[in-house]
Amino acid sequence: MSAALLSLLAIATVGAVLFIAFSLGLLRQPRALVQSGHWREAGMAAERLGKSWLRVFPSVREEAAHARAACLHLEGKLDESLAASRALREGALLEGANLVMSGGNATRAALRLSIACESPASSPEDLLFLALARHSAGDTTGAEEAFVKAGTTRPKGAPSPRIYEPAFHYLRGLYLVKTGRSAEADVDLAAAAASPIETIYVQRARALTPPPKTDDVDPRSSLTGQVIDE
């Protein structure tokens, strides 16, 4: 084999390795950005992935579209996420979650979430979404059944705890508030509000959580007028 041919093979090998590394980076970037809480950047990365050469694979197209819809949801852009979720092949869960969080059609939300919760891969927070949807739709018995089934904690080893642990606690706390058990909700809402990664769930938990009490040494405000004895 000539030296020129060996050089060409070496260049081709290096090119192939770089191409594979670039492709893997495209695949991994949306998920990595989601895990760090950069929703807008993750959504843009998912959009780039969906437009890349990898779009020839149906699974990649679906994953990119789902990641973008999920990022819009976590960022709080519920209407945009709802529209995107309805274009997904398996968008029942995300559609139902958007409807619950936006106060949309409760009957539709309950139907879509019932379908999603039939999957063995469904999570406790999925059941809490279903409980909230059923409650809003007037099915109090079914709502309580889903709420009890969701449990009080997420299982150890459940995926994406930095994002979905606070979501679980917010949804659980919200259900307790809606069913007249506000005192029981405080622990869950406080746990969600303490998350360092901000999502729509964390924002709403903070809105429902009273600010911590502070003990001032001098209760007078610095703006309060003072009387000086002459």
Helices and strands as residue ranges (DSSP letters): H 3-35, H 39-51, G 53-56, H 58-75, H 78-85, H 92-102, H 106-116, H 124-137, H 140-150, H 161-178, H 182-193, H 200-208
